[in-house]
Amino acid sequence: MTHDNSDPGHGNSPAAWTAVIIMLVAFTIGTVAFFFSIAWLVWASAALVVVGLIVGIVLARLGYGVGGSRYVPKNVH
């Protein structure tokens, strides 16, 4: 099986992982807050999801995304 160098992969980069972790934490907090009817925390967690998206975009533009100047992919055999 050959690997096409133009294939961007599945977002396996520091930028993507950071964004996903922030968003997972936000969803977890939001779910617990929703269960306990803490409305302000539900909205704060929704804002944290947006922050995670912005962090991912900023890191990708700084070169930590797939194909970025600071991203070094692992050599998978």
Secondary structure, DSSP 8 states (H G I E B T S, - for coil): ----TT--TTS-SHHHHHHHHHHHHHHHHHHHHHHTT-HHHHHHHHHHHHHHHHHHHHHIIIIISTT-TT-------
